[in-house]
Amino acid sequence: MAKTAVVAIGGNALIKDSAHQTVPDQLKATIETCSHLASIIQSGWRIVITHGNGPQVGFILMRSELSRNVLHEVPLDFCVADTQGAIGYMIQQSLRNELKNRNIDNQITTVVTQVLVDKDDPAFKNPTKPLGPFYDREKAMKYKAELGWEIAEDAGRGWRRVVPSPIPLQIIELNVIESLVKRGITVIALGGGGIPVIIEGGRLKGVEAVIDKDYASGLLAASIKTDLFLILTSVEKVALNYGKPDQKWLDRLTLKEAREYLSEGHFLPGSMGPKIEAAISYLEHGGKKVLVTSPENLERALAGKTGTVILA
């Protein structure tokens, strides 16, 4: 069987910066990223593509707020589902076009993916994940009183809604994804970490939460026993003391070293931290190899010329 990889795409692959956030801008960035993904497929890999959706969910929530007096609000689990479809569509189309240009016949599909979380996860009592636009304190407290939102001040920039970020336990559509991959179909799944659901009365039920995309991607990679867990982000390699005068790029890490550097605070919670945590979890659950790099360096990284490799 061909080698398989889960490829987790970071937000920079869809939105380059604050000046390029429109749908045409996102499509242009997606086309660029898919040119690199096509090279993986061309070299013989079977891949599952996962992606972030933070800004896109924020846009939906902002539209929902602006039209509050005209239309109903969109629940958060539906926001995640909406973005899975829209971003999946962009990737499907862009990747298909790129593969056609290379005379490669490859089927591509998006799986709207639910992920089971524990209804008693401590995260539900301690919401920490910021979502949506910034508000002044007065408006934020108004929404808290009217809508029951949890509100927190965000790094001196204003007040934002915060939601729980529970640990992913099980990918509901796992068998579907695995079956498609075995048939040689390129799958786009787990957008935004998956739609968070709980079991209530023996039935699935969506909840107002956001699952970490990298952690969920690592769970998927371990569950379908991939040969590689590939994390695409904004930097070419992982670094110690990132952004400081004594910054040190890392070519290779052992699982033991990754744990140590994480505990020493080298990888920040809102940046490289979740990616390293996801890599550790994947390797602890039998994963073979993690590669961290940027989309534009993907081909060179797969050839062993750059990127950071993490091995058990």
Stockholm file with secondary structure:
# STOCKHOLM 1.0

chainA/1-312         MAKTAVVAIGGNALIKDSAHQTVPDQLKATIETCSHLASIIQSGWRIVITHGNGPQVGFILMRSELSRNVLHEVPLDFCVADTQGAIGYMIQQSLRNELKNRNIDNQITTVVTQVLVDKDDPAFKNPTKPLGPFYDREKAMKYKAELGWEIAEDAGRGWRRVVPSPIPLQIIELNVIESLVKRGITVIALGGGGIPVIIEGGRLKGVEAVIDKDYASGLLAASIKTDLFLILTSVEKVALNYGKPDQKWLDRLTLKEAREYLSEGHFLPGSMGPKIEAAISYLEHGGKKVLVTSPENLERALAGKTGTVILA
#=GR chainA/1-312 SS CCCEEEEEECGGGTCCSTTCCSHHHHHHHHHHHHHHHHHHHHTTCEEEEEECCHHHHHHHHHHHHHTTTTSCCCCHHHHHHHHHHHHHHHHHHHHHHHHHHTTCCCCEEEECCEEECCTTCGGGGSCCEEEEEEECHHHHHHHHHHHCCEEEECTTSCEEEEECCCCCCEETTHHHHHHHHHTTCEEEECGGGCEEEEEETTEEEECSCCCCHHHHHHHHHHHTTCSEEEEECSSSSEEESTTSTTCEEESEEEHHHHHHHHHTTCSCTTTTHHHHHHHHHHHHTTCCEEEEECGGGHHHHHTTSSSEEEEC
#=GC SS_cons         CCCEEEEEECGGGTCCSTTCCSHHHHHHHHHHHHHHHHHHHHTTCEEEEEECCHHHHHHHHHHHHHTTTTSCCCCHHHHHHHHHHHHHHHHHHHHHHHHHHTTCCCCEEEECCEEECCTTCGGGGSCCEEEEEEECHHHHHHHHHHHCCEEEECTTSCEEEEECCCCCCEETTHHHHHHHHHTTCEEEECGGGCEEEEEETTEEEECSCCCCHHHHHHHHHHHTTCSEEEEECSSSSEEESTTSTTCEEESEEEHHHHHHHHHTTCSCTTTTHHHHHHHHHHHHTTCCEEEEECGGGHHHHHTTSSSEEEEC
//
